[in-house]
Amino acid sequence: MSETTFTPGPDSARDFRDALGCYGTGVTVVTTMSPDGPMGMTANSFASVSLDPALVLWSPAKTSRRHTIFANASHFAIHIMAEDQDALARHFAQQGDGFGAVDWHLSEENLPILDGCLARFECATDAVHDGGDHSIIVGRVIRAAHRPGRGLIFKQGQYGGFLGRDA
Ligand SMILES: Cc1cc2nc3c(=O)[nH]c(=O)nc-3n(C[C@H](O)[C@H](O)[C@H](O)COP(=O)(O)O)c2cc1C
């Protein structure tokens, strides 16, 4: 198969997305409490930033109807999806306020916490940086949790599992 080479621009948006999609990621659902109630959003832009202090980041698109809520939130929670939680990821990709259909509870900081995830980072917003058509939200982790299990993977537009091999 031949290689496609391009300079990212309006005419090559599809190719740019396809190239980025070659990088497999985990899948998260980020939640916060909005003035209208709990809000969630599926995101694969999550990354670890710093161990000490404990910092993580994710990037909501400025075009998202949920952007303002997340960019202004004092706290948010990042949930790492387990391998069997693709339905939850699909749900919060479509509907930000759909908490009626899922199991969740409120944290001490009034954050909506989704039950049954593989890991969780409860954060206080540390900084919101400009990142082109996205914002880069950096969170200081105030509480974290994890359990044994396998994580959900997203690559080239598809959900899947992790094929573990020795490094
Ligand atoms: C696997 C996956 C990862 C996603 N990651 C992000 C992300 O990191 N940032 C983002 O802004 N939207 C991301 N989205 C899109 C949002 O989940 C959601 O579909 C979008 O915000 C919908 O637009 P709305 O907020 O205007 O309703 C992702 C969607 C999927 C399925």
The ligand as a MOL file (V3000), in Angstrom:
LIG
                    3D

  0  0  0     0  0            999 V3000
M  V30 BEGIN CTAB
M  V30 COUNTS 31 33 0 0 0
M  V30 BEGIN ATOM
M  V30 1 C -13.5210 7.2890 21.4740 0
M  V30 2 C -13.9020 8.7420 21.4580 0
M  V30 3 C -13.0210 9.6860 21.9370 0
M  V30 4 C -13.3550 11.0480 21.9450 0
M  V30 5 N -12.4590 11.9510 22.4450 0
M  V30 6 C -12.7690 13.2660 22.4640 0
M  V30 7 C -11.8570 14.2090 23.0060 0
M  V30 8 O -10.7900 13.8640 23.4970 0
M  V30 9 N -12.2090 15.5270 22.9930 0
M  V30 10 C -13.4070 15.9400 22.4550 0
M  V30 11 O -13.6620 17.1430 22.4410 0
M  V30 12 N -14.2990 15.0560 21.9670 0
M  V30 13 C -14.0200 13.7390 21.9640 0
M  V30 14 N -14.9240 12.8310 21.4840 0
M  V30 15 C -16.2570 13.3310 21.0400 0
M  V30 16 C -17.1960 13.5300 22.2600 0
M  V30 17 O -17.2910 12.3390 23.0260 0
M  V30 18 C -18.6370 13.8650 21.8200 0
M  V30 19 O -19.0500 12.9500 20.8440 0
M  V30 20 C -18.7550 15.2670 21.2750 0
M  V30 21 O -18.3880 16.1710 22.2830 0
M  V30 22 C -20.1980 15.5150 20.8130 0
M  V30 23 O -20.4570 16.8550 20.5850 0
M  V30 24 P -21.2910 17.7630 21.6490 0
M  V30 25 O -20.4420 17.8340 22.8940 0
M  V30 26 O -21.4470 19.0680 20.9810 0
M  V30 27 O -22.5860 17.0240 21.9320 0
M  V30 28 C -14.6030 11.4670 21.4540 0
M  V30 29 C -15.5020 10.5130 20.9720 0
M  V30 30 C -15.1690 9.1720 20.9700 0
M  V30 31 C -16.1600 8.1620 20.4630 0
M  V30 END ATOM
M  V30 BEGIN BOND
M  V30 1 1 1 2
M  V30 2 1 2 3
M  V30 3 2 2 30
M  V30 4 2 3 4
M  V30 5 1 4 5
M  V30 6 1 4 28
M  V30 7 2 5 6
M  V30 8 1 6 7
M  V30 9 1 6 13
M  V30 10 2 7 8
M  V30 11 1 7 9
M  V30 12 1 9 10
M  V30 13 2 10 11
M  V30 14 1 10 12
M  V30 15 2 12 13
M  V30 16 1 13 14
M  V30 17 1 14 15
M  V30 18 1 14 28
M  V30 19 1 15 16
M  V30 20 1 16 17
M  V30 21 1 16 18
M  V30 22 1 18 19
M  V30 23 1 18 20
M  V30 24 1 20 21
M  V30 25 1 20 22
M  V30 26 1 22 23
M  V30 27 1 23 24
M  V30 28 2 24 25
M  V30 29 1 24 26
M  V30 30 1 24 27
M  V30 31 2 28 29
M  V30 32 1 29 30
M  V30 33 1 30 31
M  V30 END BOND
M  V30 END CTAB
M  END
